Amino acid sequence: RSVKDKAARVKSFASFLRKLYENMQDKDMTGYLSRVKACVEGVDIFDANAPKKIEELLKEIETEIALLKEREQARAQSREISEKSIYLDGRLSDEDVAKFPNVYNTFNAAIDAAISGTEEEPMKMYIAPYVYWIHDPASESTTSAYGITKSCAYLHMIGLTDTPENVVIAGNYGHDEGYQGGNWTMFNFSGDGLTLKNIRFGGYCNIDLEYPLDPSLNYPKRTSNITQCQIANYNGDKLYAENCDFISRLNMMPFISSRRALYVNCHMECTDDALNGSSQAVYLGCDLEFYSSKPWGGSSGVTLLDCDMTICHINTGDAVSQYLSKGAGRFNVIDSRFHHEYTAPVYIGFSDILSDTFRAYYSNVTVNGEKVDFSHNGAQAGKGVDITGTEFLKAYKLVDAEGNVIYNVYNLLRGRDGWDPLGQKELVEALGAQDVPTNISARASASSIESGKDGSVATITASVSGPQSTQYEQGVQFIVAEEDKAYVQLTVAEDGKSATVIGTNNDEISRKVIIRVVSTYGHEAAVAITVTPSILEAPEFITQPTITQNADGTASVAY
């Protein structure tokens, strides 16, 4: 393009912005438009630096156009401003905010104004693109363990964008980095029904904040130390997060809750002890970046459906070990993929220390396209149970008559109140999969038995249950490995729900026997029983022993 063409393009953009501005209700663009006009008028098209100046101006204008489009979307979605439908826009001046009720320009003011809603009439907070700090990022320290504590039922925070990185809610204190009382946390929320959409929640203690829409809002990390900067605790049921980013490193904590939580198409970055490990936490279509080997501190039954996990460790040796959890706990990993760029071998496991009876489930999981069994290169064989092709898989994944995949979130999270955040109820019920069992438990009445001793018996009982605490009348198998059959005699009860075990160990040492309990659906549990050989009575002496004191200071015993 010629310089004159570029100048014409700039003026055309300026005209467009002015017309767009005239259609906007708020007045915060006046200063920007005046600056654009002055810049355009000040460009000397015969100056050798004119093309560079114009290109820089064009880049600024294109960025502002993107912002204006975001804001126009914001206005379209939040026209009905009210006490339970408030609007937050960090670009508004204090004067503009003062003109309109229920309009705010700081996150703290907006969240303070939020009042509890109901499932039918939630409390909605519409958030325009901007970077919203919940405290002064330049502040050296705080004495509060939480940035914001809030109780608000059915609060919906909605970023008015399709790109979460455009709506950033940020904090940057950390453990011993601005806060000396332990682990610092941005939010302590309570109240059922919290919904989060199109927002980036960032703990920027040890990562830089980069904001492409307006680089003037970039902010450097507080420290290079990877310390705890936690995003949120959540004391409530029915957490729903869609198209959100949760970014920090150690103990990231994306609204950690022990009750039902669904993360849909979310992006997360973390090191260790960071993710929600509840048995009622479901991650669907999420993109997870692991910067260390144990992103979950523990798990009581986390479910990952159609997720991508990228291994981003910096310090690696001859091999890379990627576990899911620091503390051993059950996972259910379905149709998910690990990715990495290492030349060293990468081993995948559930945790580095697993008991003999540990079991977790997976189906169709790959590492760089190759199937993986979570055995950490064979060292933990049998701890992961492949449920591909079983009825059990229907608890997590369905395929309809047309071959369409439906991830069965309704079965996992509907509870007793029919929670259905993805609107799956009708489809799942049509496929008969609204109450597929997800759990099996097995216990032995004794952990150790003695061979040949009357009454030394272990009774194994098993039960199958579902996420709604339903108990199922389902048969189970009790399985002893071939190499252990010589050490126990197992008798299954007529109802198939229990079995008795007696010891038949004729060796001179004890034997640990693992007994697998497998349901007809494909659930698996295991119990461990130590089987000792018969303990014989001590023999009687034919003659009583005698002790002789020797002259050299030793003693002799004869018997």
N, C-alpha and C positions, 0 to 999 in steps of 0.2 A: 504493500500500500504506500502511496505517497504521503508526505507529511500533511498536506492539505486534506487528504482523505481521512487521516487519523484525527485531525482537528475537527473535521465535520462530524466524525463519529462521536467524539467527546461531547460536542455541543448537542448532538442528538440524544445522547444519554442524559445529559443535564436537563433537556426539555422533558424527557420521559420521567425523570425523577420529580420534576416540578409538578407535572400533571398527576403523578401518583401521590405526591404529597398533598395536593389539593383535595384528594379523595379520602385522605386519612383524617381521623377525628383528633388525634393528638398532635401536638405542635413541636415535638422535639427534634424535627429534621431541619428547622429553619437555619440554624447555624451551619449545618453541613452543606445545604444547598448554596448558601452564600459563599462558602469556601470553594465549592466546585466552580461556581460562576467566576470567582476571582482568579482561580487557577487557570481556567480556560482562557479568560481574557488576557491573562498575563503571559501566555505562551507565545513566544516569537517563533513563527513557523520557519523563519530563515536561520534561526539559531542552530548550530551543529548539534546541540544537546536536546533539541526539541523532540525527536522521536523517543528518546529515553524518558523524558519528562512526561510525555503523553502516555506512554505505556504504563508508567507508574500510576498515573491518574486513572487510566482505564482499569487497572487492577483494583484500585480503591473503589471505583464506582461499581464494578462487578460484585465486589464483596458486599457493598451496601445494598445492591439490588437483591442479592440473596437474603439479606436480613429483612428487607422490606417485604419480600414474598413470605417469609416466615411470619412476619408480624401481621400481614394480611390474613394469613391462615389463622393466626391467633384470634383476630377480631371475628372471623367467620365462625369460629367454634365457641366463642365466649361472649356472644352479644347479650345474653341474658345475665347481666351482673346483678347479684343479690347477696344477701347475707350468707346463703349457702352455695353461692357460685361466684367466687372472688377471682380477681385478675391480678397477676403479678407481672410487672415489666420493669426490669432494672434500668432501662433507658429513659424512663419517665423522670422528670424533675420533681422535686418536692412540691413545687407550685402546681404542677399538673395533677399530682396525686391528691392534693388538697381540694381540688375542684370536684372530684367524683368519689362517692361512697363506694366502699368495697373494692377499691383499686389501690395497689401497693407497689412500691419499688424496691423493697428489701424482703428477702425470704423470712427473716425473723419476724417482721411486722405481719406478714401474711399468715404465717403459721400460728402466731399468737392470736389472730382474729378467727381462726378456724374453730367451729363448734361441731359437736357430734351430730352425725347424720344417722340415717337408717338405711337398711338394704334397699328400700323403695325410693328413698330420697337422700342420697349420699351428700356429704359435704365435699364440694368440688373446688379445687384450686387449679386454675389455668395459668400456666407459666410460659411466658414469652422467652425467646432465645436471649441468653445473657449468662454471665458467670456470677453466681450468687454465693458469696462467702457468708458462712453462718457466724463468723467472728472476724476480727481484723487479722488478716494473714501476717501482718508485720508485727503483731503483738508478741512480746518475748515469752510470755508465760500465762497460764491460767491456773486457778485453784479448783476448778470444777471438773469432775470426771466426765461430764457429758456436756456437749455443746448446747443441745436443746433437749429438754424433757417435755413430752406432750402426750396427753391422753385425749384421744378423739376417735370415736367409733365411725366406721364407714367413711373414712377420709380418702378421697380420690385426688391424687396429685398427677396432673396431666401436662406434659410438655407439649407445647404447640409447635411441633416439628416432627418430621419423619426420621430425623437424625439425632440420636440422643446426645452426641457431643456438642450440639448447639445449645442445650439447656443443661448447665452445669451447676450442681450444688456442692460446695467445696468446704473442706476444713483442712488444717495442716498441723495441728498439735500431734504429739506422739508420746510414747512411753519414754520418760526422761528427756524428751525433746519438746520443751514447752509445758509439760505436765509431769510433776514429780510424784504423783500419787498412785502410779501403776499404769494400766492401759487406758489411754484416752479414747473416748467414743463420741462420734458426731451426734448421734441421736439415741434417745431412750424413749421408744414409742410404745403406747398401749392402746387397746381398743380394737375390737374385731373389724374385719372387712377392709383392711388397708389395701388400696390399689395404687400402683405406680406405673406410669406409662411415659415412654419417650424422654427419659431423664438420665443424665449421667451423675451418679453419686461418686465423688472422688475424695479419697484421703490422700492429700498431696504433701504429706510430711516428707516422704523420701522419693517422690517422683515429681517431675515437672508438670505444671499445668500448661497445656498448649491449647489455644482456642483459635482455630483457623478462621472463623468468621470475623474476628477482630483481634489481631495479634497484640494490640495494646493491652488486652486483658490477660495475656500470658503471665505466669508467675513461677519463679524458680522454687524448687523443693527446699524445704527447711534444712534438711540434712541428707547426707549420703548414707547414714546408718539405717539399716533395714530394721526398723523398730515398729512396735504396734501402733497403728493408726486405724482404729476400728470405725466402720461406717454406722452400724446400727444394731441395737437389741430391739426385739419386737415381742411384746407380751400380748398376743392376740391370735385369733383363729382366722383362717381364710385370707391369707396374704396372697395377693396376685400382682406379679410384676411382669410387664410385657414391654419388649423393646427398650430395655434399660441397660445401662452400663454400671457396673460396680467395680471400682478401681482403687486398689491400694496394694499393699504387699503383705506383711506379717499380720495375721489375725484380721483379715479384711472385713469379714462379717456382713453379708448382704441382708440385713434385717433378719437376724437369727431368731428362730422361733421353734418351740417344741411341738407346735400344732400345725395344722394344714398350711402348706405354702407351695405355690406354683410359680415357677420362673419360666417364662415363655420367650424364646428368641432373645435372650439376654447375653451380654458380653461381660465376662468377669476376668480380672487379673489379680493374682495373689501369689504369696509364697505359702508357708505352712499354717496350719491351725486356722483356716480362713473361712471355710464354706459351711453352709447349713447342713448339719448331719442328722437331722430328725428323720425318723421313719416315715413321717408324713410330708417330707420335702421331695418335690418332683421337679426335675429340670428337663424341659422339653425344647429341643432345637437350640440349645445354648452353645455359645462359643467360649471356651474356658482356656486361659493362658496360665500355665503352671511355671512359676519361676523357682520352684524347689520341689522336693520329692514327695511331700505329704500334705496336700492342700486341705484335706479334712483332718480336724483334730480327732474325730471319732465318727462313727455312724451307727445308727440303730436300724438302718434299712433304707438308705437314700436310693432314689430311683433316677436313673439317667436314661432319657429316651431321645434318640436321634441327635446326640450331642457331638461336638468336635472339641478335642482336647489337644492343645499344642504344648509340647514340652520345651521350655525355654531356659533350662538351667544354664548358669554361667560357669560354675565350677564343676567340672566333670573329670573323671579319671579314665581308666581303660574301658569302662563300661558305664552306662547310664541306667540307674534304677529309678523307675517311676512307680511309686505306690499311690494309692488313693488316700489312705488314712494313716495317721500316726498310731492311733489305738485301733486294734482289730475290731471290726464291726461289719455287719452285712451290707452289701450293695446289690442293686439290681441294675445291670448295665445292658441296654438293648439298642441295637442298631447304631452303635457309636464308634467314633474313629479317633485314634491317637495320631498325631503328626509330629515329626521332628526333622531336623536337618543335620543330625550327627553322622559322622562316619563310624564312630564306635558303636558297638552293639547296645541296644536298648532293651531292658527287661521290664516287664509290666507285672505288678502284683497288687493284691488288695492292701497288704500291710507287710512290714518286714518280719514281724513276729506273730505267728498264727498257732493256735492250739490244734491238737489232733482232731478236734471235733468241729473246727470252724467250717462254715459253708456260706458261700455267696453265689449269686446267679448272674449269668451273662448269656447273650445270644447275638451273633453276628457283630463281633467287635474286631476291629483291625488296627494294626500299626503300620502306617505308610502303605496301606492296601493289603497287608498280609494278615491273615486270621491270627488271633491271639487267644490264649486260654487262661490268662492271669496266673500262670504257674511260676512266674519269675524264672523263666528258662528251665522249667522242670523241677526246681527246688521245692515248689509248693504244689506239686501235682495232686489233683483230687480236691483241692480246697474250693476251686471254682466249679460250679455245676452248669453245664451247657444245657439250656432248656429249649433249644431250637427243636421244633417239631412236636413239642409236648402240649398238652391241654393247659398246663400252667402258663405258657407264654401268652395265652389269651388274657391273662390278668393285666398285661402291659401292652399288647399289640394285637390288633385285629386286621383281617383282610376281608373286604366285602366281595360280593359276587363278581364285580368288575375288576378286582385285583387292586383296589385302592387300600392303602394302609391307613389305619386309624389307631393312634396311640390312646390306649384306654384310660385316660385321666379320670373319666367319670367313675370307673370302678375303684380307682385308687383313692379318690378324694371326696366322693359324694357324701360319706359319713351317713349320719341318720337324718340329716336335714336336707339331703338332695342337692348339695352344692354342685353347680354345673357351670363353671366359669367359661368353658369352651362351647357350651350349647350342644353337648354330645348325647344327651339322655335318649332321645328318640332313636337315634342310629344305633347306640350301644344296646339298648333294650331289644331292638329288632334283631340284633345278632345274638341275643341271649347271653350277653357277657357283662351284665351290670353287677354281678355278685360272684366273681371268680375268686376262689381262695388264694391268698398270698403267703400264708405263714404255716409252718409246721413246727411243733415243739415236741421234744422227746426228753424224758428224764428217767434215770435209773434210781431205784430205791436204795441202792448201795453202790459205792464207788469201788469197793474191794470185796472179793469173795474168796473163801478158802476151799480148795478142792477136797472132796471127801468128807466134809464136815456137815453134819446134820444141821439144817436150818440156815446154812450159808447160801442164800439165794438172792439174786437181784431181779427185781421186776421192772421191766421197761414199759412205760406208758407213753402214748403219743396222741396228739390231737392236731387237727387241721382247722385253721381259722381264716377269716377274711378281714379286709380293712375296716369293715363295719362291725367288727367283733362277732361276726356270725360264726357259730360252731357247725362243722360239717360232719355228717355221718359218712365218712370216707375211709375205705380200707387202706391199710399200709402194709408194706413188706418189711420184715426184719432180716437184714443180710449180714452174714459173717463172712469175711474174706477166707479163701481157701486155706491160706497159710495159718489161720487162727482156729480152724474148725476142730483141731485136736485138743484145744485148750478149754472149750466150753461146750455145753449141751444146751441148745436153745429150743424152747417149746412155746409155740404161739397159741394164744387163747382162742377159743372157738369164735369169739366175735371179731377177731383179727385186730383188736385195738391195743393189745398188750402182749408181752412175752416174758417168760421167766428164763433166767440164765443160771446154771450151776457150773462149777468149775470142774474140769477134767485134766488139770495140769499135772503131768507126771515128771516134769523136769525138776531140776534142783533150784531153779530161780523163778521169780515171778514173771508174769507175762501180761503186758497191757494189750487188751483186745478192744478193737474199735468195731462197734455194731452200727451199721447204717440203717436208717429208718426212711423209707421212700414211699411217698403217696402214689396213688394211681394217676394223679395229675402230673407228677414229676417233681414235687417238693422233696427236699432231702435234709435230714438232720442226722446227727450222730451222737452216740454216747461212748464213753471210755470206761472200761471196767478192768481193774487190776486183778488178775487171777493168780493167787499164790498156790504153790503145791501143798500137799497135806503136811501139816506140822505135827511131827511125831512126838510122843511123850519121851522125855529124857530117860535113858536106860538106868536101871538100878545097879549099884555097885555089888559085885560078888563078895568082895572084901572091902572093908573101909580103907580109905587112903591113909597113908602115913607120910609125914614130912620129916626129913632128916636135915639137920643143919650141918653143912660141910665146913671144914677148917679154912677153906679159902674164901669164906664169906658168902658162898652160894647155898642154895637149898635144893633138895631133891624131893620129888613127890612120887610115891609108888602106890599103885592101885590095881 
